[in-house]
Amino acid sequence: MARLLAFGLCAGSFALAGGALAQDPSSLSYAAAQQRYVEQSDALDAADAGVRAAAARYQATRTIGRPEVEIEAQVLDFQKTLFLPLGPLANVGAAFGLDDPLQFRIRELVSRPIITATMPLYTGGQMDAARTGAASRLTIEEAARDDTTAKGLAQMARAYFGRQLAAQALSVRRALVNGIGQHVLDARALEREQQIARVQRLQAEAALEQAMREQEKAEGDVAAAEIGVMGLLRLDAPADLATPLAVPTAPLPPVGEFIATALDDHPTIRKLDASVTLAGAGVAAEAASLRPTVYALAQYNLDRENTLLTDPDFIFGVGIKYKLASGLGRRSQLAAARDTEAQASAGAREARSQIETGVMIAHNRAENARRRHALYARSIAAADEALRVARLAFRELQGTSRDVTDAELLAASARVEQALAAYEYVDALINLMEVSGQMERLPEYLALAGGQS
């Protein structure tokens, strides 16, 4: 229990460092706490921003293949030298003092406003690869957001019910102090009547001191657990957590249902499947680099009068481009992309196997804790009866003070163990919900236990 409460304290300290806390509600069911966490979590806000960014990038790829239109304006200090051979007229030119060839030099300040439009006609699969890659990255970000949400909710749920466990343990410790305190009063009365030895009264008082120390520790555990809940839920003060630790009498649905749900919609599987698709897009892009590209080109000169001699008025045409050599080995790049795809596929298969195993383990843990919790009810009844007999025997001088304190401790221990079994059930249920990809449904399963969700 101490380890679980320390986890809640660390989680709360981390969240408290994040900024100012929101106004706290006076009472919170688990369902309300779950909703509050989703609304308040900065981690989920960051994940949502990642999804929006990926969605915008995907939206940008939907226009790939449309013409790209550019306008360019230049102002040039232009000089051109022309040479004109006289040929057969060289002798005539010489008679007039003209050199052969004739030389003309033009220098002007010209402007070149040009509109250019290009449109890809064939890219070898690069455009489709870009669209597929952007869609896969969006799916990966969505799955990552869902995974972040599930992990955050699981952390919050453990903190919530860790506090409930601490509070229940404190209640048991207080009852133990009251019970042993009453026994001390009885022992003192019997000692005054010289019906028991002084050592029995001392034994009772020592047991009371020990019980009070345990109560003080339990109070510290509750305070630490409350800090964890406050931090995760952005509360200013401890709230009354309304959903108790409760365990249903009926078993959970068959494990096959959870496995089917996990394999169908677990965020990790969706993320890895999208990674396989993304790696496939990478293969297509590398393969496209080995193919030629075909494009259409159009260019129009907006200033035909003030222009260079070599500039056309307009151009319409089709071009083809093929890279003969590259600084990187393109075929090696293609082989690397294929190996990356194979790696992603193997990772997805392994994740499915691990998730299926995780579901079975969590389901088994939950059912085991549920059965143990039911058995503790009989242990508590037996311990209570043993305590009643020990108290009666002590008053009638048929038993010792140690018999009473031992019976008190046994009854308290049985209640604490039952509370631990209830927490272990809830913890296993949280794990089952998380590993099966349906963490948001935890309130539904908590309601099956008969407590307020």
Secondary structure, 3 states (H helix, E strand, C coil): CHHHHHHHHHHHHHHHCCCCCCCCCCEECHHHHHHHHHHHCHHHHHHHHHHHHHHHHHHHHCCCCCCEEEEEEEEEEEEEEEEECCHHHHHHHHHCCCCCCEEEEEEEEEEEEEEEEEEEEECCCHHHHHHHHHHHHHHHHHHHHHHHHHHHHHHHHHHHHHHHHHHHHHHHHHHHHHHHHHHHHHHHHHHHCCCCCHHHHHHHHHHHHHHHHHHHHHHHHHHHHHHHHHHHHCCCCCCEECCCCCCCCCCCCCHHHHHHHHHHHCHHHHHHHHHHHHHHHHHHHHHHCCCCEEEEEEEEECCCCCCCCCCCCEEEEEEEECCCCCCCCHHHHHHHHHHHHHHHHHHHHHHHHHHHHHHHHHHHHHHHHHHHHHHHHHHHHHHHHHHHHHHHHHHCCCCCHHHHHHHHHHHHHHHHHHHHHHHHHHHHHHHHHHHCCCHHHHHHHHHCCCCCC
